Amino acid sequence: MIYSTKELIRNGETEYTIRIKLGSGKLHKLGRGYYSDDPDELSSEAYYCKKYPDGVITGYSAFYFHDLTDGVPDYYYLATPRNSLLIRDPFVRQSYQSLDTINLGVEIGDNGAGPFRVYGLERTLIELFRLRTKY
C-alpha cells in the first residue's frame, strides 16, 4: 500500500517513527513524501495517481491495464486537466484534457498497490480511435 507523509502522521506515526521504519525496512521511500510497505511498488500506477490526484491513467498504460497489449509501456501515461502544471518526471508522459471531458469514463482500478484512476475500456478504445495516427 502507498502512503503519504500526511496519512502516516494522521494514523499516529511521527517523523521519527517513519525514519525508524525506513531504517528497518518496514517502509520504503518511493519519492519525496511518499512511502510504501512493499519495495516492488517503486513505480506503479497507484503511486503516480496518488502523487498527481487529478491525473488519470490513459494511453499505452490504460491499454496494458485492460490487457489490450502485451508490451509493458516504458512510461506512465497520465491525462491531466488543461490548467494543471507540467509534470517534470522522467517516467511520466502527460497529456492535457479539457475540464469537461477528463472525468468521463473514469474507473477505479487496483493492481495490488492501491486504487488509481484509469479510463474504462470503452473510453480507452475511444482514445485509440481518436488518436489512431499517434498509435
C-alpha positions as CSV (number, residue, x, y, z in Angstrom):
1,M,0.0,0.0,0.0
2,I,1.2,3.5,-0.7
3,Y,1.1,6.2,2.0
4,S,1.8,9.9,2.0
5,T,3.5,11.5,4.9
6,K,0.3,13.2,5.9
7,E,-1.6,9.9,6.0
8,L,1.1,8.3,8.2
9,I,1.1,11.1,10.6
10,R,-2.7,11.1,10.7
11,N,-2.5,7.4,11.6
12,G,-0.3,8.0,14.6
13,E,3.2,7.9,13.2
14,T,5.7,10.6,13.8
15,E,8.6,11.7,11.6
16,Y,10.9,9.8,14.0
17,T,9.0,6.5,13.7
18,I,8.8,6.9,10.0
19,R,12.7,7.2,9.9
20,I,13.0,4.1,12.2
21,K,10.7,2.1,9.9
22,L,12.7,3.2,6.9
23,G,15.9,2.1,8.5
24,S,14.4,-1.3,9.5
25,G,13.0,-2.0,6.0
26,K,9.3,-1.9,7.1
27,L,8.7,1.2,5.0
28,H,10.3,2.1,1.6
29,K,10.6,5.6,0.3
30,L,9.1,6.0,-3.2
31,G,9.6,9.7,-3.6
32,R,9.5,12.8,-1.6
33,G,6.7,12.5,0.9
34,Y,5.5,9.0,-0.4
35,Y,6.2,5.6,1.2
36,S,5.2,2.0,0.7
37,D,5.3,-1.2,2.7
38,D,6.2,-3.1,-0.4
39,P,9.5,-2.5,-2.2
40,D,8.1,-3.6,-5.6
41,E,5.7,-0.6,-5.7
42,L,8.5,1.8,-6.6
43,S,6.9,2.6,-9.9
44,S,3.3,1.9,-10.1
45,E,0.1,3.5,-11.4
46,A,-1.1,3.9,-7.8
47,Y,2.0,5.9,-6.9
48,Y,1.6,8.3,-9.7
49,C,-2.1,8.7,-9.3
50,K,-1.5,9.4,-5.6
51,K,1.2,11.9,-6.4
52,Y,-0.9,13.6,-9.0
53,P,-4.5,13.2,-7.7
54,D,-6.1,14.9,-10.8
55,G,-4.4,12.5,-13.2
56,V,-6.0,9.6,-15.0
57,I,-4.1,6.7,-16.5
58,T,-4.5,6.8,-20.2
59,G,-2.8,5.7,-23.5
60,Y,-0.4,2.8,-23.5
61,S,-0.7,2.4,-19.7
62,A,-4.5,2.0,-20.0
63,F,-4.1,-0.4,-22.9
64,Y,-1.8,-2.5,-20.7
65,F,-4.1,-2.4,-17.7
66,H,-7.0,-3.6,-19.8
67,D,-4.9,-6.4,-21.4
68,L,-5.1,-4.8,-24.9
69,T,-1.4,-5.1,-25.4
70,D,1.4,-7.5,-24.2
71,G,4.1,-4.8,-24.3
72,V,4.9,-3.1,-21.0
73,P,4.9,0.6,-21.5
74,D,8.1,2.5,-21.0
75,Y,6.3,5.4,-19.3
76,Y,3.2,6.1,-17.3
77,Y,0.7,8.0,-19.4
78,L,-1.4,10.4,-17.4
79,A,-4.1,12.7,-18.6
80,T,-4.4,15.9,-16.5
81,P,-6.8,18.9,-16.7
82,R,-5.6,21.7,-19.0
83,N,-4.9,24.0,-16.1
84,S,-2.5,21.6,-14.4
85,L,1.1,22.3,-14.0
86,L,3.7,20.5,-16.1
87,I,4.8,17.1,-14.6
88,R,8.5,17.0,-14.5
89,D,9.0,13.3,-14.0
90,P,11.1,11.3,-16.5
91,F,8.8,8.3,-16.2
92,V,5.5,10.2,-16.9
93,R,4.1,11.3,-20.2
94,Q,1.5,13.9,-19.7
95,S,-1.4,14.8,-21.9
96,Y,-3.9,17.6,-21.3
97,Q,-7.7,17.1,-21.4
98,S,-10.4,19.7,-21.2
99,L,-12.2,20.1,-17.9
100,D,-15.5,19.0,-19.4
101,T,-14.3,15.6,-20.6
102,I,-11.4,14.5,-18.3
103,N,-13.7,12.6,-15.9
104,L,-15.9,10.9,-18.5
105,G,-15.3,7.2,-18.4
106,V,-13.0,7.1,-15.3
107,E,-13.0,3.9,-13.3
108,I,-11.1,3.0,-10.2
109,G,-8.5,0.3,-10.9
110,D,-6.4,-1.7,-8.5
111,N,-3.3,-3.8,-9.1
112,G,-2.5,-4.6,-5.5
113,A,-0.5,-1.4,-4.9
114,G,-3.7,0.6,-4.2
115,P,-6.5,2.3,-6.1
116,F,-5.9,4.5,-9.0
117,R,-8.0,6.3,-11.6
118,V,-7.9,4.8,-15.1
119,Y,-10.1,5.3,-18.1
120,G,-12.5,2.4,-18.6
121,L,-12.3,0.0,-21.6
122,E,-14.8,2.0,-23.6
123,R,-13.1,5.3,-23.1
124,T,-9.7,3.7,-23.8
125,L,-11.0,2.3,-27.1
126,I,-12.4,5.8,-28.0
127,E,-9.0,7.3,-27.3
128,L,-7.4,4.7,-29.5
129,F,-9.6,5.5,-32.4
130,R,-9.5,9.3,-31.8
131,L,-5.7,9.3,-31.8
132,R,-5.1,6.4,-34.2
133,T,-2.4,8.2,-36.1
134,K,-0.4,8.7,-32.9
135,Y,-0.6,5.0,-32.0
